[in-house]
């Protein structure tokens, strides 16, 4: 059973038992709960924390957990309806609407109900995360002199130098700005490079979090189609001419959601097209560390061969470690680097030093290389498992591209009128959560899609069960399989 499922089940059991205790009454000790429910001490601790967050229990260090006192009547919530008018107003001659739609991002961040298989996750399953190495790194970081002091606004010099070496080319630590993860880096770059109302060119499909950040800044995402070799340079050049855009955001390696790699013959052409347009390329290199063990040599980042400062490079440690190790980097050359730094300082001052020190301890430890090798092997194995399961049980959804990196597969739904929302809902009823394809497009999508994450699940057994449940959902939405299909296992 998943730890998350165990926590939810124990919290439900304790919630049902609370009426046995008077307000202020003491709950059984953690040791008693561990023995009675046959769960781990960590599960007990997290379940109690869940009840405390709901206001049902109160914890007192050294004393235990107690049923919370009865709440008094809540005050009148007031009338906030006036805010609808205020938030929708442009405030005068300003005509650039700003919308903050996080729905596409929340799909991968929301916690599904207990027992649901998470094919919609955006991070490594806890079993793939280097929890022991992170704990050891955090402990060592806390003992570093000045670990809780104020860091330089650009980030620790050692960490900036490490990221520069990791990116490669002629970059140095002075070209790097430490950020609070990749999402923060993308948002900072978009704010720095284009004013509200301006167009920004994006791959189609593309990462929903970037689209949300662009729209929240008042930018207008303009799609540039892709094929099996990545973004099409001819259409990118045409889009620069037609829109006058000064920014193109791309994921040349293990693109999200398709998993494709930008072809070697297109790489220089993409940078050259931006240079002629006087524009920047924002290179989101989020999945380089999620390479599968059978991928072969990887192309270097676009930023590694860019002396003119056309490419602004985004990289993060979050995807390969833990959702909570929000440490990333922006690499840039020229005057734009100072603008990026200024925007980050205004927004958040700096990335907390303990996180930076922990990141340094982690990547400098022997466990780091072992972790990378282990994840590479596991992702390759899981990718093979999910591809085989889909081809066997869901042949009509078989992926057009099998990725050699990243943590998901992109599946096109059958038929021009495939009901994507209906399939997503049916899948959840069947006990499996999938990510809908619509949020990955900034315009009308050419077809319905879903994205299945194999990095976020427990392993091959759960992959097989998840695909079996998805078969049930497909049968409900698209109709039962024919006689030939029914013979498939």
C-alpha positions in Angstrom: 0.0 0.0 0.0 1.2 3.5 -0.7 2.3 5.6 2.2 -0.2 8.3 1.0 -3.0 5.8 1.0 -2.1 4.5 4.5 -2.0 8.1 5.8 -5.5 8.8 4.4 -6.9 5.6 5.8 -5.5 6.1 9.2 -6.7 9.8 9.3 -10.2 8.6 8.4 -10.1 6.0 11.2 -8.9 8.5 13.8 -11.5 11.0 12.6 -14.3 8.5 13.2 -12.9 7.8 16.6 -12.7 11.4 17.8 -16.2 11.4 19.2 -15.0 9.0 21.9 -13.0 11.8 23.4 -14.2 14.9 25.1 -12.9 18.3 23.9 -9.4 18.6 25.2 -9.1 14.8 25.8 -5.8 13.1 25.0 -5.5 10.7 22.1 -3.6 7.4 22.4 0.2 7.8 22.1 2.0 7.3 18.8 3.3 3.9 20.0 -0.2 2.7 20.8 -1.5 3.8 17.4 1.4 2.1 15.6 0.7 -1.2 17.3 -3.1 -1.0 17.0 -3.3 0.0 13.4 -0.1 -1.8 12.3 1.4 1.2 10.5 4.7 3.0 10.7 5.5 5.8 13.1 5.8 8.1 10.0 2.2 7.2 8.9 0.9 8.0 12.4 2.8 11.3 12.5 1.4 12.4 9.1 -2.2 11.3 9.9 -2.1 13.3 13.1 -0.7 16.3 11.2 -3.6 16.0 8.7 -6.2 16.1 11.5 -4.3 19.1 13.1 -4.5 20.9 9.8 -8.2 20.4 9.8 -8.5 21.8 13.3 -9.7 18.5 14.8 -6.8 17.9 17.0 -4.1 19.9 18.8 -0.6 18.7 19.2 1.6 19.6 22.1 5.3 18.8 21.8 6.2 16.3 24.6 2.6 15.8 25.6 0.9 14.2 22.6 -2.3 14.9 20.6 -5.6 16.2 22.0 -9.1 16.6 20.6 -9.6 20.3 19.8 -12.0 22.4 21.7 -15.3 23.1 20.1 -15.3 26.0 17.7 -17.4 29.1 18.4 -19.7 30.3 15.7 -17.8 31.8 12.8 -18.2 35.5 12.1 -20.2 36.9 9.2 -18.0 36.2 6.1 -18.9 39.6 4.6 -19.7 40.4 1.0 -16.8 40.0 -1.4 -18.8 40.1 -4.6 -17.4 43.6 -5.4 -14.1 42.0 -6.1 -15.4 40.4 -9.3 -15.8 43.9 -10.8 -12.5 45.2 -9.5 -10.5 42.2 -10.7 -12.0 42.2 -14.2 -11.5 46.0 -14.7 -8.5 47.1 -16.8 -8.2 50.3 -14.7 -8.3 52.9 -17.5 -6.7 52.8 -20.9 -4.9 49.5 -20.1 -6.5 47.0 -22.5 -4.3 43.9 -21.8 -6.3 41.4 -19.8 -4.4 39.3 -17.3 -5.8 35.9 -16.5 -4.4 33.6 -13.9 -5.5 30.1 -14.8 -3.6 27.4 -12.9 -5.9 24.5 -13.9 -3.4 23.0 -16.2 -0.8 23.0 -13.5 -3.1 21.8 -10.7 -3.8 18.6 -12.7 -0.3 17.4 -11.9 -0.2 18.9 -8.3 -3.6 17.9 -7.0 -3.7 14.8 -4.8 -6.2 12.2 -6.2 -8.5 10.3 -3.8 -7.1 7.4 -1.9 -6.7 4.3 -4.1 -6.5 6.2 -7.4 -3.4 5.4 -9.5 -1.6 8.7 -10.4 -0.8 8.7 -14.1 -1.2 12.5 -13.9 1.8 13.2 -11.5 4.5 15.6 -12.4 7.3 14.4 -10.1 9.2 11.3 -9.3 7.3 8.7 -7.2 8.6 8.9 -3.5 10.2 5.5 -4.1 12.5 7.1 -6.7 13.3 10.2 -4.7 16.7 10.3 -2.9 15.1 10.8 0.5 18.1 9.4 2.5 20.6 11.4 0.5 18.4 14.5 0.9 18.1 14.1 4.6 21.9 13.6 5.0 22.5 16.6 2.8 20.1 18.8 4.8 21.8 17.7 8.0 25.2 18.5 6.7 24.0 21.8 5.2 22.6 22.9 8.6 26.0 22.6 10.1 27.7 24.8 7.5 28.9 28.1 8.9 26.4 30.8 8.1 23.9 28.3 6.7 21.0 30.4 8.0 22.5 33.7 7.0 21.5 35.9 4.0 22.9 34.5 0.7 24.1 36.6 -2.2 21.1 37.8 -4.3 22.4 35.9 -7.3 23.0 32.7 -5.3 25.9 31.0 -3.6 29.0 31.2 -5.8 29.8 27.5 -5.5 26.3 26.5 -6.6 26.3 29.0 -9.5 29.7 27.5 -10.6 28.3 24.0 -10.4 25.3 24.8 -12.5 27.6 26.5 -15.1 29.7 23.3 -15.3 26.6 21.2 -15.5 25.2 23.2 -18.4 28.6 23.2 -20.2 30.1 25.3 -23.0 31.8 28.5 -22.0 29.4 29.5 -19.3 30.8 30.6 -16.0 29.3 31.0 -12.5 28.9 34.7 -13.2 26.4 33.9 -16.0 24.1 32.0 -13.6 21.3 33.2 -11.3 20.0 30.7 -8.7 16.1 30.5 -8.8 13.4 28.8 -6.7 13.0 26.0 -9.2 12.2 25.9 -12.9 8.7 27.4 -12.8 10.0 30.4 -11.0 12.8 30.7 -13.5 10.4 30.6 -16.5 8.1 33.2 -14.9 11.1 35.5 -14.2 12.3 35.1 -17.8 9.0 35.9 -19.3 8.5 39.0 -17.3 12.0 40.2 -18.1 11.8 39.7 -21.9 8.4 40.9 -23.0 6.0 43.7 -21.9 2.3 43.0 -21.2 0.4 42.5 -24.4 3.4 41.2 -26.4 3.3 37.9 -28.3 5.5 35.0 -27.1 6.1 32.1 -29.5 5.7 28.6 -27.9 5.9 25.1 -29.2 2.5 23.4 -29.8 1.8 21.5 -27.6 3.8 22.8 -24.7 4.1 22.8 -20.9 0.9 24.2 -19.3 2.9 25.9 -16.4 4.7 28.1 -18.9 1.5 29.0 -20.7 -0.1 30.0 -17.3 2.9 32.1 -16.4 2.9 33.9 -19.7 -0.8 34.7 -19.5 -0.5 35.8 -15.9 2.1 38.3 -17.1 -0.3 39.6 -19.8 1.6 37.9 -22.7 -0.1 36.3 -25.7 1.2 32.8 -26.4 1.4 32.1 -30.2 1.7 28.4 -31.1 4.4 27.1 -33.5 3.7 23.5 -34.6 6.0 20.6 -34.0 6.6 17.2 -35.7 8.6 14.1 -34.8 11.9 16.2 -35.0 10.8 19.0 -32.8 9.7 22.5 -33.6 9.5 23.3 -37.3 12.1 26.0 -38.1 10.2 27.2 -41.3 7.1 27.9 -39.3 9.2 29.5 -36.5 10.8 31.9 -38.9 7.3 32.7 -40.4 5.9 33.3 -36.9 8.7 35.7 -36.0 8.0 37.7 -39.2 4.2 37.7 -38.7 4.1 38.6 -35.0 7.3 40.6 -34.3 7.7 38.4 -31.2 10.9 38.8 -29.2 10.7 35.5 -27.3 10.5 31.9 -28.2 10.2 29.3 -25.4 11.2 25.7 -26.2 12.1 22.4 -24.7 14.7 20.9 -27.1 15.4 17.8 -25.0 12.7 15.3 -24.0 9.9 17.8 -24.8 6.9 17.9 -22.5 4.5 16.4 -23.4 5.6 14.7 -26.6 9.1 13.5 -25.4 10.8 14.4 -28.7 14.3 15.7 -29.1 15.0 18.7 -31.4 16.8 17.3 -34.5 20.5 18.2 -34.8 20.0 20.0 -38.2 17.3 22.2 -36.6 19.1 23.4 -33.6 21.3 26.0 -35.2 18.5 27.1 -37.4 16.3 27.8 -34.4 18.9 30.0 -32.7 19.7 31.7 -36.0 16.0 32.5 -36.6 15.7 34.2 -33.2 19.0 36.1 -33.7 17.8 37.6 -37.0 14.5 38.6 -35.3 16.4 40.3 -32.5 14.7 37.8 -30.1 15.6 35.5 -27.2 15.2 31.8 -27.0 14.2 30.5 -23.5 15.6 27.0 -23.4 13.7 24.9 -20.7 16.1 22.0 -20.1 13.9 20.5 -17.4 14.4 16.8 -18.2 18.1 16.4 -18.9 18.6 14.4 -15.7 15.6 12.2 -16.5 17.4 10.5 -19.3 16.7 6.7 -19.7 19.5 4.3 -19.6 19.2 3.3 -23.3 19.1 6.9 -24.6 22.6 7.2 -26.0 24.6 10.4 -26.1 22.6 13.6 -25.5 22.9 16.8 -27.5 24.4 19.7 -25.6 22.1 22.5 -24.5 21.5 25.3 -27.1 23.1 27.7 -24.5 26.4 25.8 -24.6 27.2 27.2 -28.1 25.7 30.7 -27.9 28.3 33.4 -27.5 25.8 36.2 -28.5 23.5 35.6 -25.5 20.5 34.7 -27.7 19.6 31.7 -25.4 18.5 32.0 -21.8 18.8 28.6 -20.2 16.5 27.2 -17.5 17.5 24.2 -15.4 16.3 22.7 -12.1 17.2 20.1 -9.5 13.6 19.6 -8.6 12.5 17.1 -11.1 15.3 14.7 -10.4 15.1 15.0 -6.6 12.0 16.1 -4.8 9.1 18.6 -5.4 10.3 20.4 -2.3 13.9 20.9 -3.3 13.0 24.0 -5.3 16.5 25.0 -6.5 17.1 25.9 -10.2 19.1 28.2 -12.4 18.8 30.8 -15.1 21.9 31.2 -17.3 22.2 34.3 -19.5 24.8 36.5 -21.1 24.8 40.2 -21.5 22.5 43.0 -20.1 19.5 40.7 -19.8 21.2 38.9 -16.9 21.0 42.0 -14.8 17.3 42.5 -15.6 16.6 38.9 -14.7 18.4 39.4 -11.4 16.5 42.6 -10.7 13.1 41.0 -11.2 13.9 38.1 -8.9 15.2 40.5 -6.2 11.9 42.4 -6.4 9.8 39.3 -6.4 11.5 37.3 -3.6 14.9 38.8 -2.7 16.7 35.4 -2.9 16.4 31.7 -2.7 16.7 30.6 1.0 20.3 29.7 1.8 19.5 26.4 3.6 18.0 25.1 0.3 21.1 26.2 -1.6 23.4 24.7 0.9 21.5 21.4 0.8 21.6 21.4 -3.0 25.4 21.8 -2.9 25.8 19.0 -0.3 23.6 16.7 -2.4 25.3 17.2 -5.8 28.8 16.9 -4.2 28.1 13.6 -2.4 28.9 10.1 -3.8 25.2 9.3 -3.5 24.4 11.8 -6.3 25.9 9.7 -9.1 24.3 6.6 -7.7 20.9 8.2 -7.6 21.2 9.4 -11.2 22.1 5.9 -12.4 19.2 4.3 -10.5 16.6 6.8 -11.8 17.9 6.4 -15.3 17.5 2.6 -15.1 14.1 2.7 -13.4 12.6 5.3 -15.9 13.8 3.2 -18.8 12.2 0.1 -17.3 8.9 1.9 -16.6 8.8 3.5 -20.0 9.1 0.0 -21.6 6.4 -1.3 -19.2 3.9 1.4 -20.0 4.5 1.3 -23.7 4.0 -2.4 -23.8 0.9 -2.2 -21.7 -0.7 0.5 -23.8 0.1 -1.4 -27.1 -1.4 -4.5 -25.7 -4.5 -3.3 -23.9 -5.1 0.1 -25.6 -3.8 -0.4 -29.2 -5.9 2.5 -30.5 -3.9 4.8 -28.2 -0.5 3.4 -29.0 2.1 6.3 -28.7 3.5 7.7 -32.0 6.8 8.4 -30.2 8.5 6.4 -27.5 10.6 8.8 -25.5 14.2 8.1 -24.3 13.9 10.6 -21.5 11.4 12.3 -19.3 8.7 10.6 -17.3 5.5 10.4 -19.5 4.0 9.3 -22.7 1.7 11.3 -25.0 -1.3 9.5 -26.4 -3.6 10.7 -29.1 -7.3 9.7 -28.7 -9.0 7.9 -31.6 -11.2 9.7 -34.0 -11.7 13.4 -34.7 -14.5 13.8 -32.2 -12.9 12.0 -29.2 -14.4 13.3 -26.0 -11.3 14.1 -23.9 -13.1 15.5 -20.8 -15.4 12.4 -20.8 -12.4 10.1 -20.9 -10.6 11.9 -18.1 -13.7 11.7 -15.9 -14.4 8.1 -16.7 -10.8 7.2 -15.9 -11.1 8.8 -12.5 -14.2 6.8 -11.9 -12.3 3.7 -12.9 -9.6 4.5 -10.3 -6.8 6.1 -12.5 -6.0 9.8 -12.9 -4.7 11.0 -16.3 -3.7 14.5 -17.5 -6.0 15.9 -20.3 -4.2 17.2 -23.4 -6.2 20.4 -23.8 -4.1 22.5 -21.3 -1.0 21.8 -23.3 -2.3 23.8 -26.3 -2.6 27.6 -26.4 -5.0 27.4 -29.3 -7.5 24.8 -30.6 -5.8 21.4 -30.4 -5.7 19.3 -33.6 -7.0 16.2 -31.7 -7.7 14.9 -28.2 -4.8 13.7 -26.2 -4.0 12.4 -22.7 -0.6 12.3 -20.9 0.3 9.3 -18.8 3.1 9.7 -16.3 5.1 6.6 -15.5 7.6 8.4 -13.3 4.9 9.2 -10.7 3.7 5.6 -10.0 5.1 2.8 -7.9 6.4 0.5 -10.6 5.5 -1.9 -13.4 2.7 -3.7 -11.4 0.9 -0.4 -10.8 1.5 0.6 -14.4 -0.2 -2.6 -15.6 -3.1 -2.1 -13.2 -3.5 1.6 -14.2 -3.6 0.7 -17.9 -6.2 -2.0 -17.2 -8.4 0.6 -15.5 -7.9 3.0 -18.3 -9.1 0.3 -20.7 -12.3 0.2 -18.7 -12.7 3.9 -19.1 -12.0 3.8 -22.8 -14.7 1.1 -23.2 -17.2 3.3 -21.4 -16.5 6.4 -23.5 -15.6 5.0 -26.9 -17.7 1.8 -26.9 -16.9 -1.8 -26.1 -14.1 -3.6 -28.0 -14.9 -5.8 -30.9 -14.4 -9.6 -30.9 -10.7 -9.4 -31.9 -10.0 -7.0 -29.1 -11.8 -9.0 -26.5 -9.2 -11.8 -26.9 -6.4 -9.5 -25.8 -5.2 -10.1 -22.2 
